[in-house]
Amino acid sequence: MERALLDTPRATGLLMPAEWVEHERTLVCWPAREELWGAGMAQAKRDYAAVARAIAAFEPVLMVAPPGARAEVRRMCGRGVDVVELPIDDSWVRDSGPIFVTGAGGRRAGVDFRFNGWGGKFEPWDSDDGLPRALLGELGIDRCEAPFVLEGGSINVDGEGTLITTEQCLLHPSRNPGLEREQIEALLADYLGAEVVIWLPHGLVEDNDTDGHVDNVAAFIEPGRVLLQTVADESSPNFERLQENLACLRGATDARGRSIEGVELDVLPAAPVRGRAGCVPYTNLYLANGAVIVPVAGDDPDRDAEVLGRLGRLFAPREVVPVPGRMLAEGGGGVHCITQQVPLG
């Protein structure tokens, strides 16, 4: 049974740890929105199962399935993946699930942010908005209710007080129209422990669904180093906006006063997203215990192998594990979008 915190995480000494700290498990949600996937629903389930199995080789996985889907999940994911049935509207637990904060002595809580279907784009969203409360109850982890809208894919942290986000998403009027930038920064400090917020101007131009989530363009490698999506082609609609992100990042300092090193990844495979231009960003990766799980487009094995080699060197000694990324992109996301780490308590 979850227990609600009476104060903010910051006031009780809790903050969001980096993704590379040891996990107790990974959360994933089974594909549920039929109108999103359409004829691709069967393939989406196969690819979600492939991601779950890849992660389960390194740490436990808990799949949140809509009522009645337990047998299907067990059949497709295998014994290494546990299942809990809960009402869900969609399958992007990074955005709709709890975000975990930890502190001294093994203390841990899940922050329950408000969720509004990515600014009201996808209805209904009431079950997803209620997912953190239901899931934390199942896990027996304390819950802290946050008074503003936030999706987990819109932020990335180094675990030492530095948070990266995009102006395009967090300042979008469909999220928290009554809040100014300084108020959002104060709330990020109170609920995630962010002492310094680095505001990149842009997400990807193709990222219409989430209004420019940061996990498509940036990921911490370690404190002071950030993997940053750029493109080599100057004619690309992403070229100038991603160069602006790079300049912003290279001019920033983190919560410990260090200058940030931006490590460019200038490869961005194209892929259609529901009939319009889209892409499969390698930066939408997930750090599991001892591994980095990377979405690949699969249309150019040599390109995928070259990028996986680069990522292997950057994230050494983690094992680099490629998983299918094209159908995830068709749904509007990547591996990071469908996963949420539960750090050890």
Backbone hydrogen bonds in HBPLUS format (Angstrom, degrees):
<---DONOR---> <-ACCEPTOR-->    atom                        ^
c    i                          cat <-CA-CA->   ^        H-A-AA   ^      H-
h    n   atom  resd res      DA  || num        DHA   H-A  angle D-A-AA Bond
n    s   type  num  typ     dist DA aas  dist angle  dist       angle   num
A0143-ARG N   A0003-ARG O   2.85 MM 140  5.83 150.5  1.94 123.3 132.9     1
A0005-LEU N   A0143-ARG O   2.66 MM 138  5.94 151.6  1.74 152.1 157.7     2
A0012-THR N   A0008-THR O   3.22 MM   4  6.53 133.1  2.46 143.8 156.4     3
A0012-THR N   A0009-PRO O   3.04 MM   3  5.16 135.4  2.25  99.1 111.9     4
A0014-LEU N   A0009-PRO O   2.77 MM   5  4.76 170.3  1.78 142.3 139.0     5
A0010-ARG N   A0190-ASP O   2.95 MM 180  4.96 161.4  1.98 160.0 154.5     6
A0013-GLY N   A0010-ARG O   3.13 MM   3  5.09 165.7  2.15 106.1 108.4     7
A0015-LEU N   A0102-THR O   2.97 MM  87  5.57 154.9  2.03 146.3 148.6     8
A0102-THR N   A0015-LEU O   2.88 MM  87  5.57 159.9  1.92 148.9 142.9     9
A0016-MET N   A0192-LEU O   3.03 MM 176  5.14 173.0  2.04 129.0 128.2    10
A0021-VAL N   A0018-ALA O   3.28 MM   3  5.91 171.7  2.29 116.7 119.2    11
A0344-LEU N   A0022-GLU O   3.17 MM 322  6.23 159.8  2.21 148.0 144.3    12
A0024-GLU N   A0342-VAL O   2.66 MM 318  5.60 164.4  1.68 160.4 164.8    13
A0342-VAL N   A0025-ARG O   2.94 MM 317  5.39 157.4  1.99 167.0 159.5    14
A0026-THR N   A0060-PRO O   2.93 MM  34  6.42 143.9  2.06 143.7 154.5    15
A0062-LEU N   A0026-THR O   2.86 MM  36  6.19 164.4  1.88 165.8 169.6    16
A0027-LEU N   A0340-GLN O   2.82 MM 313  5.05 168.8  1.83 147.6 151.5    17
A0340-GLN N   A0027-LEU O   3.03 MM 313  5.05 129.9  2.29 139.1 144.8    18
A0028-VAL N   A0062-LEU O   3.09 MM  34  6.37 149.4  2.19 154.9 153.8    19
A0064-VAL N   A0028-VAL O   2.72 MM  36  6.10 167.0  1.73 158.6 162.1    20
A0030-TRP N   A0064-VAL O   2.89 MM  34  6.10 164.9  1.91 158.9 160.2    21
A0036-LEU N   A0033-ARG O   3.09 MM   3  5.50 141.6  2.24 109.1 119.7    22
A0037-TRP N   A0033-ARG O   3.39 MM   4  6.77 161.5  2.43 158.0 161.2    23
A0038-GLY N   A0034-GLU O   2.79 MM   4  5.63 160.1  1.83 157.7 164.2    24
A0040-GLY N   A0037-TRP O   2.83 MM   3  5.06 148.9  1.93 140.0 135.8    25
A0041-MET N   A0038-GLY O   3.18 MM   3  5.72 161.2  2.22 121.6 121.5    26
A0044-ALA N   A0040-GLY O   2.82 MM   4  6.03 156.8  1.88 157.1 165.0    27
A0045-LYS N   A0041-MET O   2.97 MM   4  6.26 158.1  2.02 153.1 157.8    28
A0046-ARG N   A0042-ALA O   3.07 MM   4  6.38 153.5  2.14 142.8 150.3    29
A0047-ASP N   A0043-GLN O   2.90 MM   4  6.16 156.5  1.95 152.5 158.6    30
A0048-TYR N   A0044-ALA O   2.84 MM   4  6.07 158.9  1.88 154.1 160.0    31
A0049-ALA N   A0045-LYS O   2.96 MM   4  6.04 157.7  2.01 144.0 150.4    32
A0050-ALA N   A0046-ARG O   2.93 MM   4  6.18 146.3  2.05 138.5 148.1    33
A0051-VAL N   A0047-ASP O   2.99 MM   4  6.26 155.5  2.05 147.1 152.5    34
A0052-ALA N   A0048-TYR O   2.93 MM   4  6.19 163.2  1.96 150.7 155.5    35
A0053-ARG N   A0049-ALA O   2.89 MM   4  6.10 160.5  1.92 151.1 156.0    36
A0054-ALA N   A0050-ALA O   3.00 MM   4  6.14 154.7  2.07 143.0 150.1    37
A0055-ILE N   A0051-VAL O   3.02 MM   4  6.30 160.7  2.06 154.6 158.8    38
A0056-ALA N   A0052-ALA O   2.91 MM   4  6.03 154.4  1.97 145.7 153.8    39
A0058-PHE N   A0055-ILE O   2.82 MM   3  5.54 164.4  1.84 124.3 129.6    40
A0059-GLU N   A0055-ILE O   3.03 MM   4  6.24 146.3  2.15 147.5 157.3    41
A0082-ASP N   A0061-VAL O   2.93 MM  21  6.17 154.4  2.00 170.8 162.4    42
A0063-MET N   A0082-ASP O   2.78 MM  19  6.03 177.3  1.78 152.6 152.0    43
A0084-VAL N   A0063-MET O   2.96 MM  21  6.32 155.6  2.02 160.1 161.1    44
A0065-ALA N   A0084-VAL O   2.89 MM  19  6.11 164.0  1.92 149.9 155.4    45
A0086-LEU N   A0065-ALA O   2.93 MM  21  6.13 147.8  2.03 150.3 160.7    46
A0069-ALA N   A0066-PRO O   3.02 MM   3  5.75 153.5  2.09 155.1 155.2    47
A0073-VAL N   A0069-ALA O   3.03 MM   4  6.25 164.1  2.05 161.8 166.1    48
A0074-ARG N   A0070-ARG O   2.94 MM   4  6.19 167.1  1.96 157.9 161.4    49
A0075-ARG N   A0071-ALA O   2.97 MM   4  6.12 156.8  2.03 146.8 153.2    50
A0076-MET N   A0072-GLU O   3.00 MM   4  6.18 157.3  2.05 150.0 155.6    51
A0077-CYS N   A0073-VAL O   2.78 MM   4  5.67 155.6  1.84 155.4 161.5    52
A0078-GLY N   A0074-ARG O   3.01 MM   4  5.32 148.0  2.11 129.8 136.9    53
A0081-VAL N   A0078-GLY O   3.39 MM   3  6.16 168.8  2.40 121.7 123.3    54
A0095-ASP N   A0092-TRP O   2.94 MM   3  5.80 145.0  2.07 123.0 130.4    55
A0096-SER N   A0092-TRP O   3.23 MM   4  6.47 158.2  2.28 145.5 152.1    56
A0097-GLY N   A0093-VAL O   2.86 MM   4  4.77 149.2  1.96 125.6 132.0    57
A0094-ARG N   A0337-CYS O   3.28 MM 243  5.12 153.6  2.35 142.2 140.7    58
A0152-GLY N   A0094-ARG O   3.07 MM  58  5.04 119.8  2.44 123.6 128.6    59
A0099-ILE N   A0111-VAL O   3.16 MM  12  5.12 158.8  2.21 135.9 141.0    60
A0111-VAL N   A0099-ILE O   2.68 MM  12  5.12 176.3  1.68 148.0 149.3    61
A0101-VAL N   A0109-ALA O   2.91 MM   8  5.48 163.9  1.93 156.6 160.9    62
A0109-ALA N   A0101-VAL O   2.97 MM   8  5.48 153.9  2.04 156.0 159.1    63
A0103-GLY N   A0107-ARG O   3.00 MM   4  5.09 143.1  2.13 139.4 136.2    64
A0110-GLY N   A0142-ASP O   2.82 MM  32  6.21 161.2  1.85 158.2 162.6    65
A0144-CYS N   A0110-GLY O   2.90 MM  34  6.14 156.6  1.96 154.4 155.5    66
A0112-ASP N   A0144-CYS O   2.72 MM  32  5.84 168.7  1.73 154.1 157.3    67
A0146-ALA N   A0112-ASP O   2.97 MM  34  5.78 169.1  1.99 130.7 134.2    68
A0114-ARG N   A0148-PHE O   3.13 MM  34  5.64 159.1  2.17 137.8 136.1    69
A0150-LEU N   A0114-ARG O   3.29 MM  36  6.36 153.1  2.37 161.6 157.8    70
A0120-GLY N   A0116-ASN O   2.74 MM   4  5.65 145.0  1.87 146.9 158.7    71
A0121-LYS N   A0117-GLY O   2.94 MM   4  5.81 131.5  2.18 145.4 150.6    72
A0122-PHE N   A0117-GLY O   3.39 MM   5  5.18 158.6  2.43 134.0 139.4    73
A0129-ASP N   A0125-TRP O   2.87 MM   4  6.11 152.2  1.95 152.1 160.7    74
A0130-GLY N   A0126-ASP O   3.07 MM   4  6.28 136.6  2.27 136.1 146.9    75
A0130-GLY N   A0127-SER O   3.16 MM   3  5.05 126.4  2.46  90.8 104.7    76
A0131-LEU N   A0128-ASP O   3.11 MM   3  4.92 154.6  2.18  97.1 105.0    77
A0134-ALA N   A0130-GLY O   3.24 MM   4  6.49 168.8  2.25 156.0 159.3    78
A0135-LEU N   A0131-LEU O   2.78 MM   4  5.82 171.5  1.79 168.6 170.8    79
A0136-LEU N   A0132-PRO O   2.88 MM   4  5.83 165.7  1.90 150.2 154.6    80
A0137-GLY N   A0133-ARG O   3.07 MM   4  6.14 145.5  2.20 138.4 147.7    81
A0138-GLU N   A0134-ALA O   3.10 MM   4  6.43 150.1  2.20 141.7 149.3    82
A0139-LEU N   A0135-LEU O   2.95 MM   4  6.25 151.5  2.04 147.4 155.6    83
A0140-GLY N   A0136-LEU O   2.81 MM   4  5.77 123.1  2.14 137.1 150.7    84
A0141-ILE N   A0136-LEU O   3.09 MM   5  5.19 155.2  2.15 142.4 147.9    85
A0154-SER N   A0151-GLU O   2.96 MM   3  5.55 162.4  1.99 119.3 125.0    86
A0155-ILE N   A0152-GLY O   3.40 MM   3  5.83 170.3  2.41 114.0 115.2    87
A0215-ASP N   A0153-GLY O   3.19 MM  62  5.51 156.9  2.25 166.5 163.8    88
A0156-ASN N   A0164-ILE O   3.03 MM   8  5.24 130.6  2.28 143.5 153.1    89
A0164-ILE N   A0156-ASN O   2.78 MM   8  5.24 163.8  1.81 158.6 164.3    90
A0158-ASP N   A0162-THR O   3.10 MM   4  5.63 149.2  2.20 151.2 157.0    91
A0195-GLU N   A0161-GLY O   2.69 MM  34  4.86 137.3  1.87 121.3 135.5    92
A0196-VAL N   A0161-GLY O   2.99 MM  35  6.30 159.4  2.03 164.5 164.5    93
A0163-LEU N   A0196-VAL O   2.93 MM  33  6.28 159.1  1.98 163.5 170.2    94
A0198-ILE N   A0163-LEU O   2.78 MM  35  6.16 166.0  1.80 164.2 168.9    95
A0165-THR N   A0198-ILE O   3.04 MM  33  6.37 159.4  2.08 169.9 168.8    96
A0200-LEU N   A0165-THR O   2.88 MM  35  6.08 164.1  1.91 156.7 153.3    97
A0170-LEU N   A0166-THR O   3.14 MM   4  6.31 149.2  2.24 165.0 163.1    98
A0167-GLU N   A0200-LEU O   2.80 MM  33  6.18 154.3  1.87 161.6 169.4    99
A0171-LEU N   A0167-GLU O   3.07 MM   4  5.26 149.6  2.17 132.6 139.6   100
A0172-HIS N   A0169-CYS O   2.97 MM   3  5.13 162.9  2.00 112.3 116.8   101
A0175-ARG N   A0172-HIS O   3.09 MM   3  5.87 172.1  2.10 128.5 130.5   102
A0179-LEU N   A0176-ASN O   3.01 MM   3  5.63 170.3  2.02 127.9 130.0   103
A0183-GLN N   A0180-GLU O   3.03 MM   3  5.28 120.3  2.40 102.7 117.7   104
A0184-ILE N   A0180-GLU O   2.98 MM   4  6.35 156.4  2.04 157.0 164.4   105
A0185-GLU N   A0181-ARG O   2.93 MM   4  6.22 159.4  1.97 153.6 159.3   106
A0186-ALA N   A0182-GLU O   3.03 MM   4  6.25 152.7  2.11 140.8 147.8   107
A0187-LEU N   A0183-GLN O   3.02 MM   4  6.31 152.1  2.10 145.7 152.9   108
A0188-LEU N   A0184-ILE O   2.88 MM   4  6.15 156.4  1.94 153.1 159.8   109
A0189-ALA N   A0185-GLU O   2.97 MM   4  6.21 144.0  2.10 143.0 152.8   110
A0190-ASP N   A0186-ALA O   2.99 MM   4  6.25 156.7  2.05 144.2 150.2   111
A0191-TYR N   A0187-LEU O   2.91 MM   4  6.02 161.3  1.95 154.6 158.5   112
A0192-LEU N   A0188-LEU O   2.97 MM   4  5.37 143.8  2.10 129.5 137.5   113
A0194-ALA N   A0188-LEU O   3.28 MM   6  5.61 174.1  2.28 119.4 118.0   114
A0193-GLY N   A0189-ALA O   3.04 MM   4  4.43 134.0  2.26 112.9 119.9   115
A0207-ASP N   A0204-LEU O   3.03 MM   3  5.25 155.2  2.09 107.5 115.3   116
A0208-ASN N   A0206-GLU O   2.86 MM   2  5.78 132.2  2.09 111.0  96.1   117
A0216-ASN N   A0213-HIS O   3.41 MM   3  6.07 167.2  2.42 113.4 116.7   118
A0217-VAL N   A0214-VAL O   2.92 MM   3  5.34 158.9  1.96 114.9 121.9   119
A0218-ALA N   A0214-VAL O   2.87 MM   4  5.80 142.5  2.02 167.9 179.5   120
A0229-GLN N   A0217-VAL O   2.79 MM  12  4.70 170.0  1.80 135.6 138.8   121
A0219-ALA N   A0227-LEU O   2.95 MM   8  5.14 144.0  2.08 141.7 150.4   122
A0227-LEU N   A0219-ALA O   2.75 MM   8  5.14 162.5  1.78 162.1 155.9   123
A0221-ILE N   A0225-ARG O   2.96 MM   4  5.54 168.0  1.97 137.3 141.2   124
A0225-ARG N   A0222-GLU O   3.00 MM   3  5.41 166.6  2.02 140.8 140.2   125
A0261-GLU N   A0224-GLY O   2.82 MM  37  6.02 172.7  1.83 150.7 152.9   126
A0226-VAL N   A0261-GLU O   2.91 MM  35  6.23 162.9  1.94 170.9 172.5   127
A0263-VAL N   A0226-VAL O   2.77 MM  37  5.92 169.1  1.78 158.1 161.8   128
A0228-LEU N   A0263-VAL O   2.83 MM  35  5.74 170.2  1.84 146.6 147.6   129
A0265-LEU N   A0228-LEU O   2.86 MM  37  5.96 144.7  1.99 158.2 154.6   130
A0230-THR N   A0265-LEU O   3.04 MM  35  5.75 171.4  2.05 127.5 127.8   131
A0236-SER N   A0233-ASP O   3.08 MM   3  5.52 164.1  2.10 114.4 119.4   132
A0239-PHE N   A0236-SER O   3.04 MM   3  5.26 157.6  2.10 109.6 116.4   133
A0242-LEU N   A0238-ASN O   2.95 MM   4  5.91 159.2  2.00 157.1 162.2   134
A0243-GLN N   A0239-PHE O   3.02 MM   4  6.20 144.6  2.14 146.4 156.7   135
A0244-GLU N   A0240-GLU O   2.96 MM   4  6.25 145.8  2.08 145.1 154.3   136
A0245-ASN N   A0241-ARG O   3.11 MM   4  6.45 149.5  2.20 138.1 146.0   137
A0246-LEU N   A0242-LEU O   2.99 MM   4  6.24 155.4  2.05 140.6 146.8   138
A0247-ALA N   A0243-GLN O   2.95 MM   4  6.21 162.1  1.98 149.7 153.6   139
A0248-CYS N   A0244-GLU O   2.95 MM   4  6.12 158.0  2.00 148.3 154.6   140
A0249-LEU N   A0245-ASN O   2.88 MM   4  6.11 161.1  1.91 153.6 158.5   141
A0250-ARG N   A0246-LEU O   2.94 MM   4  6.10 165.2  1.96 153.4 157.3   142
A0251-GLY N   A0247-ALA O   3.16 MM   4  6.25 124.2  2.49 135.0 147.4   143
A0251-GLY N   A0248-CYS O   3.26 MM   3  5.28 142.7  2.41  95.9 106.4   144
A0252-ALA N   A0249-LEU O   3.04 MM   3  5.19 163.6  2.07 110.9 114.5   145
A0260-ILE N   A0252-ALA O   3.20 MM   8  5.95 153.8  2.27 151.2 148.5   146
A0254-ASP N   A0258-ARG O   2.82 MM   4  5.39 150.4  1.90 147.7 156.1   147
A0257-GLY N   A0254-ASP O   2.94 MM   3  5.23 163.2  1.97 115.3 118.6   148
A0280-VAL N   A0269-PRO O   2.89 MM  11  5.45 151.5  1.97 147.0 152.6   149
A0271-ALA N   A0278-GLY O   2.99 MM   7  4.91 165.3  2.01 107.4 107.8   150
A0273-VAL N   A0276-ARG O   2.80 MM   3  5.27 165.9  1.82 151.0 155.9   151
A0276-ARG N   A0273-VAL O   3.05 MM   3  5.27 158.9  2.10 110.5 117.3   152
A0284-ASN N   A0281-PRO O   3.20 MM   3  5.76 165.4  2.22 112.6 117.0   153
A0336-HIS N   A0284-ASN O   3.20 MM  52  5.21 153.7  2.28 117.4 118.8   154
A0286-TYR N   A0293-ILE O   2.97 MM   7  5.10 155.7  2.03 141.9 149.7   155
A0293-ILE N   A0286-TYR O   2.78 MM   7  5.10 164.7  1.80 159.8 159.3   156
A0288-ALA N   A0291-ALA O   2.98 MM   3  5.08 131.5  2.22 129.9 142.4   157
A0291-ALA N   A0288-ALA O   3.16 MM   3  5.08 175.5  2.16 115.2 116.4   158
A0319-GLU N   A0290-GLY O   2.98 MM  29  6.29 168.2  1.99 139.6 136.9   159
A0292-VAL N   A0319-GLU O   2.86 MM  27  6.17 152.1  1.94 151.4 152.2   160
A0321-VAL N   A0292-VAL O   2.93 MM  29  6.11 170.8  1.94 156.3 157.3   161
A0294-VAL N   A0321-VAL O   2.92 MM  27  6.07 163.1  1.95 146.0 151.3   162
A0323-VAL N   A0294-VAL O   2.87 MM  29  5.99 150.8  1.95 155.1 154.7   163
A0296-VAL N   A0323-VAL O   2.97 MM  27  6.14 151.4  2.06 168.7 175.0   164
A0325-GLY N   A0296-VAL O   2.86 MM  29  4.89 143.4  2.00 156.5 144.6   165
A0304-ASP N   A0300-ASP O   2.99 MM   4  6.28 169.0  2.00 162.3 165.7   166
A0305-ALA N   A0301-PRO O   2.87 MM   4  6.00 160.1  1.91 147.6 153.2   167
A0306-GLU N   A0302-ASP O   2.98 MM   4  6.20 155.0  2.05 146.1 152.5   168
A0307-VAL N   A0303-ARG O   3.02 MM   4  6.29 166.0  2.04 158.0 160.8   169
A0308-LEU N   A0304-ASP O   2.86 MM   4  6.01 162.8  1.89 153.9 159.4   170
A0309-GLY N   A0305-ALA O   2.97 MM   4  6.09 147.8  2.07 141.3 149.5   171
A0310-ARG N   A0306-GLU O   3.12 MM   4  6.46 152.5  2.20 143.3 150.2   172
A0311-LEU N   A0307-VAL O   2.90 MM   4  6.21 162.3  1.93 155.7 160.3   173
A0312-GLY N   A0308-LEU O   2.85 MM   4  5.99 148.1  1.95 141.2 150.4   174
A0313-ARG N   A0309-GLY O   3.14 MM   4  6.43 147.6  2.25 143.6 150.7   175
A0314-LEU N   A0310-ARG O   3.03 MM   4  6.33 155.6  2.10 147.6 154.8   176
A0315-PHE N   A0311-LEU O   2.87 MM   4  5.96 158.8  1.92 153.9 158.3   177
A0318-ARG N   A0315-PHE O   3.00 MM   3  5.80 153.9  2.07 134.8 132.7   178
A0329-ALA N   A0325-GLY O   2.99 MM   4  6.19 154.2  2.06 147.5 154.4   179
A0330-GLU N   A0326-ARG O   2.95 MM   4  6.27 145.7  2.07 140.7 150.8   180
A0331-GLY N   A0327-MET O   3.03 MM   4  6.35 141.8  2.18 142.0 151.3   181
A0331-GLY N   A0328-LEU O   3.12 MM   3  5.13 124.7  2.44  93.5 107.5   182
A0332-GLY N   A0328-LEU O   3.09 MM   4  6.42 118.3  2.49 131.9 148.3   183
A0333-GLY N   A0328-LEU O   2.93 MM   5  5.42 168.8  1.95 138.2 136.4   184
A0332-GLY N   A0329-ALA O   2.89 MM   3  4.81 139.0  2.06  95.5 108.5   185
A0337-CYS N   A0334-GLY O   3.10 MM   3  5.25 120.7  2.46  98.6 113.2   186
A0338-ILE N   A0335-VAL O   3.23 MM   3  5.48 137.0  2.43 101.6 112.2   187
A0339-THR N   A0336-HIS O   3.41 MM   3  5.43 167.7  2.43 105.8 108.9   188
